Every structure is written in structure tokens, then in C-alpha cells.
Amino acid sequence: MASRIQEKKHLSFNSLRKSLSQHINASTDSRKNSASQYAHHDVVMSGFACMYFQDPSLVQFQQRLETSRGRN
């Protein structure tokens, strides 16, 4: 008898991504505004993407995206 694997909704990728995004938006950005070219949310979510896809660096992550999708 084959058993079905039940996905736990609170542990799904979309749920984890949304939760992280909400926590980032609720946190304060301690960087100086004049030195901030990228939004705090974008920086942290980029780091999350690198860790999720297990790329050793953001540069390699961007290169892989560019190769596979034609853009980074």
C-alpha cells in the first residue's frame, strides 16, 4: 500500500518565502539611506535565494540564472 506524502503547508517554499518576506518588511534597515542603493528587502531575499539554490556566491547565482533564463 503506497502512502502519500502530505505537504505541511507552513513548511512549503511559498509559505517560508512569504514568512521571511513579512519579517524583513517588519524589521528596520540600519544602513544609512545615502549608502543604500538596494532595498533591504531585496538584499535579504537575494541572500535567501542563494542559500535555497545552494550557490556559493551571489555572482554564481546570477551567472546560473543568466545561463538558464537568459537574464539575471
C-alpha positions as CSV (number, residue, x, y, z in Angstrom):
1,M,0.0,0.0,0.0
2,A,1.6,3.3,-1.1
3,S,1.3,6.2,1.3
4,R,1.0,9.7,0.1
5,I,3.4,12.3,1.4
6,Q,1.5,15.1,3.0
7,E,2.9,18.5,2.4
8,K,2.9,20.6,5.6
9,K,1.6,24.0,4.4
10,H,3.6,26.0,6.9
11,L,6.8,24.4,5.7
12,S,6.2,24.8,1.9
13,F,8.6,27.0,0.0
14,N,5.9,29.6,-0.7
15,S,4.9,29.7,3.0
16,L,8.6,30.1,4.1
17,R,9.2,32.8,1.5
18,K,6.2,34.8,2.5
19,S,7.0,34.5,6.2
20,L,10.6,35.6,5.6
21,S,9.4,38.5,3.4
22,Q,6.9,39.6,6.2
23,H,9.7,39.5,8.8
24,I,12.0,41.5,6.6
25,N,9.4,44.2,5.9
26,A,8.7,44.4,9.7
27,S,12.4,44.9,10.5
28,T,14.2,48.2,10.3
29,D,17.1,48.9,7.9
30,S,20.0,50.2,9.9
31,R,22.0,51.3,6.9
32,K,22.5,54.9,6.0
33,N,20.0,56.0,3.3
34,S,22.6,57.7,1.2
35,A,24.7,54.5,1.0
36,S,21.7,52.2,0.2
37,Q,21.4,51.5,-3.5
38,Y,19.2,48.4,-3.0
39,A,16.2,47.9,-0.8
40,H,16.8,46.0,2.4
41,H,14.1,43.5,1.4
42,D,15.7,42.8,-1.9
43,V,19.2,42.3,-0.4
44,V,17.9,39.8,2.2
45,M,15.7,37.9,-0.3
46,S,18.7,37.6,-2.7
47,G,20.7,36.0,0.0
48,F,17.8,33.6,0.8
49,A,17.7,32.7,-2.9
50,C,21.4,31.9,-2.9
51,M,21.0,29.7,0.1
52,Y,17.9,28.0,-1.2
53,F,19.6,27.1,-4.5
54,Q,22.9,26.4,-2.7
55,D,25.0,28.6,-4.9
56,P,28.3,29.5,-3.2
57,S,28.0,33.2,-4.1
58,L,25.6,35.8,-5.4
59,V,27.8,36.1,-8.5
60,Q,27.5,32.4,-9.3
61,F,23.7,32.5,-8.6
62,Q,23.3,35.4,-11.1
63,Q,25.5,33.7,-13.7
64,R,23.4,30.5,-13.4
65,L,20.2,32.5,-13.8
66,E,21.7,34.3,-16.8
67,T,22.7,31.0,-18.4
68,S,19.4,29.2,-17.8
69,R,17.0,32.0,-18.4
70,G,18.9,34.5,-20.5
71,R,18.7,37.2,-17.8
72,N,19.9,37.7,-14.2
